[in-house]
C-alpha cells in the first residue's frame, strides 16, 4: 500500500511542540515498521522533477540583436548577484524589463521530455552565454515551447523559483501491509496507529479527525429511496443527493495528493471519491442521478447470465451471486466492485447520488475474482470496512463535493441499516498476555494502548480485561489478536529476548527424507544443475480434457491464467526454460522438488512429491580443444542412473511402455521410480521452444522408500587386478543394448563386474538389417588374480549365451 507523507501528516499532531522532529520522514518510517506497518521503500516524489532547485527569478535589463544570428538576442539579466549575467536567448518574446526564470551555470534542469541538462558557460555564434532564460517545458512546468516564461513584474530578482512556483514535493512510503490489517488501508487509519504509538511512548495525542459537524441539508428537491433486498450481502447502505454540480478538472492540491500515491486524476467527482477511499478506507460510488429511474435504488441480485456493461465498456455475464445496485428497471453497478457505463458520472452530469455502504467481504471477493476486476474498492470491501463509519464518510465526501464541484445537498441522508451489528467483545487475562508476549505489562499501559486504538473497556477484573473491539478492526476476535495489538504498539523491536531458551528434544520424522533431498540437491548442483521453484498454480490451457478431468481446479483463482493446481511439473518447468531462452540463456540444466495435484473419481485428493530434472542445450562450453556435446536422451539416462546409484539403487531397469514413443520408464525391481522423456514437438511449440528438452520425472516417495531399504555394507577395496575382454558381434539392427544386458545378467557370472558398450557400426557389408556392436567386459576376483584360462571360460559362456538368445555372430 502507498502512503503519502504530506497527506498522512495532515492527521498527525506535527504542529505540537517537539512532534515535528519525532515525526520527520525517516523517523516516521521507523515508527511505522516498529508497529507492524513495514516500510518496504521510501522515495522522493516531485511533481516537477528536480523541484526547480537552482533556478532563480531574473530581470532582463537589456536585449540586443546578436551580430552573427538573426534569431538570437544578447541579453543582460539581473539575478540578484552583484553583476548581471550575459545570456544568449533564442526566444522571440524576450524583451527588456521582463521578469523571467533563469538557469544559472551549474544548475541542472529537467525538461518535460528528454534528459536532464547541466548548465555551463557556452559560446554561441562567438558570444559567451552564462546561463539560460527558460520556457516552461524546459524546466518541467508544462509542455509549451512558444517562448520564455514571463512572470509578474512585482517579483524580486534573485528569488528562488521554487519559492514562487511552490512545486509539490513529498515522501512516499510503500508499506508491506498484511492481509488482516484492513484498518490501516487508509491514511487516517495509519495515523491512528501512529498516534497510539506516540501516546504510549511519548505523550497522549489524538489524530486530527477529517470529520466535522457542519452537516446541513440545503433542500429536498431530489429525494431518492433505498431498498435492500439482500440484507446478508449488504448490511448497511447510505446515500445522499447533490444537485447543481459542475463536473470539471480537480484543483491542483487534490490532483497532487492522488498522483503522489499513483492514482490518475479523472474529474472532480471521481477524484473526491478516490480521495475519500485513500483517506478513510471507505469506498464510495457516485451515480448520475438522471440514470436512477423511479428515484429508487435497489440492492439485490439479478438472474444468472444477465448482461451488464461496465465502465470499461465491456459486457459481462452476471452470476446469480453477484450483488447489484439497481434502479427501478435495471442494474447500475456491480456492488462494491465496478460501476456501470450508463450510470457513471459524465461531463454533462448535473446531479449525483452518492453511495456509502457495507458489503459482505465474501460476496465481494467472489464477484471480483469471477469477473477479474481487482479494483481498489473491491480490495477494501473484501477485507471488511468500518460499518460504523458509513454515514460519517458520506457526509465528509458530500461536503467536499459541494465545496469543489458546487451544487447543493438536496436530500436528507438515507441510511438503511436493518440489523445493527453489535461490537465483538474479547476477554484478555493478564497471565495470557505475559505468556504470549514474553513481557509483564502494567495494566494501566495495556488500557492506554487499547484505548488509543479505539477499544472500549467494558469490564475490568483483577486478572482479566473485557474489551469491545472497534468496528474498524473486524479481524480481531480472540485474545491472541489483542496481544498482537499491544505488542505492536509497544514496538515489535521491544519484544524481550530471554537469557536462556529451554527446548525438549524431539524426533524429526522428516529428517531422513530431508537429508536424502539435500544429498541429491548437492550432487545435482555439483553436476552444473540449478535449482528452480515454480508456481504450483498454473493455467488449464496447457492440458487436454482427459487430464483436466482429474485436475484440482481453483475456486477463488486470482486470475484467469492461474486457475488449476498443476497435474504435471513439466509445463511450469517449460515456462522457466522459455523465459531463460528468450533471454539468450540457451544451455540449461535445472531441477526442482515439488508436488503435483489430482482428484480421483471418489473425490480423494492426491499430491505426490516429485524430483524433476530439465535438460536442454549443450553440456558444458565450447573450448579451443573441443566442442561441447549436445545434451541428449543418453545424457539424461545417465543422469537417472547416477542419481539412483547415489541412493544405493544399482539394478535399474529401463523400459519403453509403447514403441514409437519418446517416453522411457525406469524401475527398481517391480517398483516404478519415474519416467524419462524427450518432450514432444507439439508441447514445445505451445511454449514457443525450438530446441530439444529432456524431462526426468522421479517419484520421490518411491525412490526414497527403495533407498531406505538398502543396507549400507562396507567392502574393502579389491587389491587384485581387473581383466578386460572386448567382444564385437553382429546382431539384428532392432536388438537393443538392454536385451544384451538382460542376457548377460541371466548368466549370473559373479566375477563379471562391468560391461560397457563402446562402439556401434552399421554397414551394408554386414548384411541387411544387421549392425555390429562392441562391448567391453571387466572381470575381477575378490580373493585372487584371475588367469587367462578362467577369463576365457567366462567369455565363452558369454558368447554362447549371446549366440543362443540373440542369434549373435561373434566377429573375429
N, C-alpha and C positions, 0 to 999 in steps of 0.2 A: 504494500500500500504506500502511496506517495503522500507526504505531508509537507506543506509549505511552512517555513519558519515564521515568515511575516504574518501569515494567516493565523497560525497557532498562537502567536504572541498576542493577538487581539483578545484572547480569552485567558491569558496568564497575567498575574499581578506584577508585570515588569516595572511599572511606574512606582511601585512601593520601594522604600529605602532598602538598598542592598540587593534587590532582586535582579536588577539588570545584569550584574556581574555573575550571579549564580546561574542565570538563565541565558548566558551567552551561547551562541550556536554550538560550539564544540562541547561545552559543559552540558548543555541540554541533551546532546546526543548520548552522552554517558549516562545521564539520568534515565533516558528512555530505554537504553539497553539494560540498565540495572533493574528496571521494573518489568522486564519481560517483553518490551517492545523493541526488539533488537534492530538497531540501525545498521543495515547492510551497506549503505552508501550515503555519502553526504556530498552534494555537488552544488556548485555555484550556478544560479540561474540569472541570466541577464536578458531583459527584453531587447536592449541594444547591446550587441556583443562588444565587449571591451569597456562598456559603461561610460563611454566618452572621455575616458581618462586621458589627460594630457592636452585635450582640446580647450581653447580659450576663446573668449569673445574679443574680437578686434574691431578697430575703426579704420576704414580706408581713408588715408589722408590725401593721397594724390593718385591719379590714374592717367597714365600717358601711353600713347601707342608704342608698340615695340618697333624698333627701327628695322628689324630684319624679318618681321612676320606681320601680315595684315590682320590676322585674327587674334593676336596676343596683345596683352596690355602689361605695362610695367607699373606696379603699384607700390606705395609705401603704406605700411599698416602699423598702427599703434596697438600693441598687445599688452600694454601696461608696464613694459620694460622701459629703461631709460632711453634707449634708442629705438626708433621704428625699424621694422623689417622690410627689406625689399623682396617682393614676391611677384613672380611672373604668373599671370592668370589668363586663361583662355575663355572664360565665361563672357557671353555677350552682354549680360546685365550688370557687370561690375561697374561701380561709379564711386567717385569721391564722396565722402560723408556717410557711407553706409556702415551699419554695424553688421559684422559677419562672424562666421565660425572659422577659426584658424587652427591648422595643424602645424605646430612649430617643429623645428628639426629635433629628431629624437623621439617624436611621438609615433605610435603605431595606430593606424586607422583600420577599421573593419568594414569594408564595403558591403552593401546589401547582397551583392553577388561577387564571387571571386575570392582571391586570397588576401590575407592581411598585408598591409603595405607600410613599411617603416619610412618615415620622412628623413631625408638627408639633403645636404646642400647640393643643388643641381645647377648645371649651366645649360640654359635653354636658348638656343639660337644666339649664343655668345653672351648672354646676360645671366648672371648668377641669381638664383632664387632660393630664399631661406625659409621655405615652408609652402603651405598650400591653403588657399581660400576654398572652403568646401561646399559642395552641393549636398542635398540630403541623402542621396543614395550612396555617396562616397563615405559617409560616416554611419550608415545603417539606420538612419531615422526614417527612411522611406524608399521609394523606388524612382522618384522623379529625378531627371537629369537635365531639366530645362534650363537650369542656371544655378548660380550660387544661392545659398540661403541668405535672405536679407531679413535682419531681425529688427525689433523695435528700437527707436532712436534713443530711448532713455537708459539703455544698458551701459554699464561701465566697462571700458576696455580692461582686459586682464582678468575678468570674472571667469572662473572655470565653467565650461559649457555644461557640465553635469549639474551645477547649481541652478542653472536656468531651465534646462530641459527636464531635470529630475527623472531620468530613466529608471524604470522599475528593476531593482536588484533583489535577489532573495537567495536563501539557502534552502535546498530541497532534500528531505530525508526519504530514503527508501527503507521502509520498515518491513521486516520479515514477520508478518502477523500470523499467528497460529489460528487454525480454523475456528476455535471456540471463542475467540476474542472479538465477537461482533460489537461489543460495547466500545471498542477502540477503533472502529472503522469510520471514524469521522474526526475532524479537528477538535470539536468540542469534547468528544469522548476521550481523546488523548489528553486534552487539557485537564480534565477531571482527574485522570490518573496522576499527572504531574503535580497537581495541587495537593493530592493526597500524600504524595511523596514529600513535598515541601512541608506540609503540616506535621508530618511525623519527624522529619529530620531537622527542620529549622523553626518555623513558627506557623501558627494556624493561618491559612489563607484559603480563599474560595475562588473558584474560576469565575471569570467575568461572563455572566449569562447573556446570550444574544436575545433572549426573550424579554419583551416589555409588556406593560399592562395598558398600552394606549389603544387597545382594540375598540373600534366603533363602526357600526354599520351605517352607511350613507343613505341607503334607500332599500325598498323592497320590490324593485322593478323586475327582477329576474329570479324568482324562487324556483328551485329545481328539487324535485322529490327523489329520495333514495330508497330503494328496496333491496334487501339481501335475501336471496332465496337459499343460497348455500352458506349457512352460518358456521359450518365446520371449517370451510376453506377461507372464509372471510369473517373474522370475529368482530371487526370494527371498521366502519367506513365513514369518513367525514368529508365534507365538501363545502365550497362557498362559490358564489357567482361574483364576477367582476366585469363591469361594463365600461365602454369608452376607452379601452386600452389602445395603444399605438404600438404595433409590432415594428421594431427597428433594431439598429445595432446597439449593443450594450455599452454602457460607459466604460472608459478605459480601466478604471480600478477593478471592475468586475472581470473584464477580459484578462487583465494581468493575473488575477488570482487563479482563474481557470487554466490559463496557459502554463502557469508555473507548475501545476500538477499533471500536465499532459492532456488537458481537456481542450477541445476545439470549440471556441465560441460560435454560436449559431445565430440566435437573436435574443432580445432581452428577456422574453418569457421563458424560453427553454434554458437560457443561461442561469436564470434565477432558480429554476427547479434543480439544475445541476449543482449550483452553489449550495443550496439548502441540503442536498444529498450529502455533499462532502463536508458541510459544516456540522450537521446533526446526525447523519446516518439514516435519516428517514427519506425514502424515495417519494417523490411527488409526481403527479401527471396532470398536465393542463389540456383540457379538451376545448375545441372550438364550440362555443355554446350553440351556434347555429346548427351543429350536427346532432344535437341531443333532441331528437324528435319526441314530442309528447312531454317535453320538460321533465323527463323521468330517467333516472339512472338505475339500472337493474343489475345486480351482481348475481350471475348464475352460470350454469354450464349449458353449452349448446350441443346438439346431436353430433355423434361421431361422423367425421367426414365433411362437416360444414366448411365451406371455402371462406377464407378470410385473408384480405390483402393488408399486409403490414406496411409500416412506414418506409421500408426499403423497396417497396413496390413489388414484392414477391407474394404470390398467392400460396397460402399454406392450408393444408387439410387439418382441421382441429380434431383432437381426441376428445372422447367423452369426459375425460378427467380435467381438461383444460378449463380453468376458471376464466370467465369473460366479463368485461364491463360492457353492458349493452344499453342502447336506448330503447324506446318502445317498439322498434321494428327489427333491429339487427345489432350485431356486435360492433363495438367501437374500439376495443383494446383487449389484448391478452393480459389479464390482470397481473400486475407486478413484473411483467417480462418485457413487453414491447407494445408500442402504440399502433393504432390503425391509420391507414392512409387517409381515409375520409374525415376522421375526426381530429386530426392533428392541427396544431396552430400554424396558420399560414400568414403571408404578408398582409392580407386584407382582413384578417380576423379583428373583430371589434369587441367581442365579448367572450369571456372564457369561463369554464367551470373548473375549479382547481380541486384535485383529489388528494387526500392523505388517508392511508388505510393500513390495516394489518392483515396480511395474508399468510396462510399456513405454509411454513417452510417446506414441508414435504411436497405439497401440491406444486409450489413454485419450482422446486428442484426438478420434479418430473417433467413439467411443461418445458422448462428451459432446456433440458437435455434432449427431450424429444424433438424439438424444433431447431436445436443447435444455436440457440440465442443466449449467449453468455453476456448479458448486459450488466451494467453497474447496479441497476435496480434489483435484478434477479439475484445477484450475489449477496446483496444485503438481506432481501426477504428470505432467502433460503437458509440463512444463518439465524434469523429471528431479529425483529426490530422491537423497539420500546413501544409497547401498546399504549402506555400511559401518556406518551408524548405526542400522540397523533394530532390532537387539536392545537396544542401549543405551536407545533411546527407549521401547521396550516395557517395560523394567524401570522406568524413571522413571515412566511412567504407571501401572503396576500398583501401585507403592508409594504413589503419590498416592491411588489408589482405595482401597487398604487403609486409609490414614490418614483419608480424608474420608468414605468410604462404609462403612467397616468391612469385615469379612469376612476370609478367609484365602486365601493363594495356594495353590491346590490342584492344581498340576501343575508339572512342570519346563517350562522354555521349550522349545517345539517350534520348531526353526529349520531349515527346508528350504531349502538353498542348493546346488542340483545342480552348477552350474558357476561357481565363484567368479570374479568379474570382476577382471582384472588392472588395475593403475593405468596410465593413459596417461603415456607419457614424452615429453618435449619438449626439444629441444636449442636453446639460445639462444646466439648468438655476440655478442661484445661490440660489434663494429662494426655489426651489425644493430640492436642496441639503440640505439646512438648515432644511426644513420641515421633510425630511426622516431621516436625521442623528441626528437631535436634537443639532447640533453643527454649529457654524458660522466659516467656514474655510476661510482663506485668499486665494484669487485667485492664488497667487504665489505658495502656498503649494499644491493646487489642481493640478496645472500644473506640479509641480515637481513630485508628486506621479504618475500621469498618464504617464508622460514621462519616468519615471523609469520602469514602467510596459510595455513599448513598444507602448503606444498610440501616435499617431501623432496629433498635434494641427493643425487643418485645418483652423479654423476661431475663432477669439476671439472678443466678443462684450462686451457691458457694463454689461449685466446681463446674458450672455449666452456664452457657450464654445462648439464649434463643434469639435469633435474628430473623428479620423479614428481608428477603432478597429484593433489590430494586428490579423493576421491570426491564431495565436496560441490560441485565445480566441473566438471560434465560438459560445459560449453560450451567448455572450454579444450582445444585440440588442436594448435595451430600456434604458432610463435614469436611472431607478432604478438599473440596473446592474452596471452602472458607479458609482453610490453612494455606492453600496456594495464594489466595489474595493477600493474606497477612504477610507471608514470606516475600511475596513480590514487592509490596510497597516498602517493607523493611529493607529490601535490596537483595537481589539474588547473590550479590558479591559478599553479603554479610552472613551467609549461612555458615554456622560454626563447623569447623573440621575437628573431629575428636582426636585426642592424642594417641589413642590406640583403637584398633579395629579387631573385633572378635568374629571369627568365622568358624563354621562347622564343616569338616571335610565331607565331601560327597563324591559319589561315583558318577563320573560323566558317561552317560550311556552313549553319547555320540562321539566320545573321544577317539575310538578306533577308526570310525568312519572318517572323521576329520583328518586324522593322521594319514590315512591312505590317500585322501584327496590332496592333502598338502604334498605328499610324496610324488604323486603323479603330476601335480602342477609344477613342482620344481623341476622334474625331469623334462617336461614339455618346454618350459622356459629355457632350459639348458640346450634344447634342440632348436631354439630360434623361434618358438611359438610366442604369441602374445595373447594374454587372457582378455576376453571381452565379456560384457554383461549387457544383454539385450532385454528389451521390454517383453514381459510375458503376456502383455495385451497387444494384439495385432489386428490386422484387417481381414475380414471374411472374404474379401475379393481374391485372396491368394489360394483359396481352397475350392474343391468341387463339391457338389451337392452330397455325395456319399460321405465325404469327410465331415461336412457341416452337420450331418445328421447326428453325429456323436460328439459334436463340439460344444463346449460350455460358452453360452452367449451372455454378453454383458447386459444387465437390465438398465443400469444407470451409466452407460458409457459417456465419457467426457467429450467425445467427438464421433462423427460418423465413420472416420477412418479406423478408430480403435474400438472395435465392437465385439471381439471374441477373445477368449483365452487361447493361447496357441496350442493346436493339436500336434504340432511338429516344430522343432527348433531350426529346421533348415531355412525357412522363409525369413525369420528375423536375422539369421546369420547372413543371408544373401543381401539383406538391406545394408548391413555393415560393410560387406565386401563391395557392393556397388558404390557406397559413399566413398570408400577409400580409392577405388579405381577411378572414379570421376575426378579425383584429386591427384592422379598420376602415381598412386601407391599401388603398383600392379602385382607385386610379388608378396603374397600373404600366407602366413601360417597362423591360424587363430584357433583358440579352444575356449570352451565355455561349459561351466557346470550350471545346470538349470533343470526346470521341470516342464513337462507338457501336461495338458489337462483334457479330460474326456468324461463323458457320462454315458453309461450303458442303457439298454432298454428298460432296465428295472429302476433307473433313476439313481444309481450308485455312482458317485463321483470318484475319479481316479486321477492321481497326479504323480506319475512315476518320475524318478530322477534320472538324469542323463549326463554323460560327458560327451560333448560333441566337438569334433575337430573339422576345420575347414582348410583346404589346401588349394592354392591357385597360383599360377605364375611359375617363376623359376626357383630352383633350390640353390641358394647361395647367390654370389655375384660373379659377373664376368671378370676374368683376370687376364693378365698378359700371357699366362701359360696355358690356360684352358677356359673354355666357355662353361658357364653354369648350365646344369642339366635342367630340363623341364620337369616340374612335378607331375607325376602320372599315377595311374592306378597301382603300379608296383611300389612306388614310394609310399602311397597311402597304406597299402597292405603291409609293408614293412613296419610302418609306424604302429599299426594294430598289434603286430607280433611283438614289437618292442615293449609296448605298454602292458600287454598281458604277461609277458615274461617278467616285467618289473613286479607284477603281483604274484609271481610264482607259478603261473599257468603256462607250461611249455608245450603241451599237447593240443595246440589249437587246430581246429578243422574248419576249412572254408568250403562253402557250397554255393552253387548258383541255383536259387529256387526255380527260376524259369529261364530256359535257354533263350538267348537273344536279348535279355535284359541287361541293364548296366548295374544291377544290384548283386552284391555278394552278402551272404550271411556267415557269421563265424560262431563256432560252438566250442564249449569246453565240455567234453563228453556229450551228453544229450541236452545240455543247457545252452540255450541261445543267449549269447552275450551281446550281440549287436549286429549292425549292418554297415556295409561299405558300399558307396555308390558313386558313379560318375553322374553328376547332375545333368538331367536331360536338357536338350536344346530348348524345348518348349518352356521349361521352368526358367532357364537362363534368360530367355527373351522377355519374360514377364518382368525381369529386373534390369533389362537393357544391358546384359552382360554378354561380352563377345569372346571370352576366354574360358577354358575348361575349369570347372570347380569339382573337387572331390570332397565328399561329405562322409564322415565317420560318426555313427550314432551308437554309442556304447550305453547299454542298460546298466547304470551304475550300481543299482541294488544287486542285480545278478552277479556282476563282476566282483563286488566286494564280498558277497556271500561265498562265492567259489574261492576267492583269495583267502578268506578266513578259515577255510577248511584245510589249507595247505600247512603241512608241518615244516618247520624250519630245521633242516638237518645239516650239521657241519660235516664236510668231507675234505680230507686232506688233498692238497694239490698233487695230481699224479706226477711222479718223478720219472716215469718211463716214457720213452719217445713214442710219438704217434707215427703211424704208417699210412701212406696215401696211395690210392689207386684211382685211375681215371678210366671210365668206360664210355665209349662212343657207340651209339646204337641207332639203327634205323627203325622208326615206328610209323604208324599211321599218323597223318597230319592232325587228325582230330583227337589224338591221345594227349591228355593233359599231364602236366608235371604232377598234379595232385594224385592222379591214378598211379603214377610211378612210385610216389611216396607211399601210397597205400600198400602196394606190392612189397616194397622193402620192409615196411613195418610189420607186415604179416609174417615175414620170415623170422622175426624175433632173434636177431643177431645181437647179443648183449655187448659184444666188443665193437660194434659199429656205432661210433659216437656222432657222426655227422654226415650228411650228404648235401651237396651243393651243385646246383645247375650252373654251368659256366659257358655253354655255347648251344645255340640252336641254328641249324643250317638247312635251307630248303633249296632244291635244285631239280630240274627235270632229269638229270643224270641219276638221281636216286630212285626214280620211278614216280608214276602218277600217284598223287595223294600220299606221298611219303615225306618225312623230314628226318634230319639227323640231330640227335640230342646227345650232348656230352655232359657227364656228371662226375664230380669228384667225390670219392668216399674216404672218410677218415676212420682208421681203426686204432684202438688203444686198449691195453690190458692194465688193470689196476695193480697187478701183482708181479708182472714180468715184462720183458721186452719180447714183442711178437716176432716170430720168424717169418720168412718169406713163404714157407710152406703153409703156415697157419693162415696167413692173409690170403694166399692164393685159393685155399679151400673155401674161405668165406666169399671170395669174389666169384668162385664157381657157383655157389648157391645163389648168389645174386643174379648171375647170368641165366641160370636155369629157371629161376622164378620169373624173370622179366620175359624170357622167351615163351614160357608156358602161359602166363597170364595175359601178356600184351602182344605176343607174336613178334617180339623184338628181334632184330637181326644185328648181332654184335659186329661192329666194324673192327677189322684188324689194323 
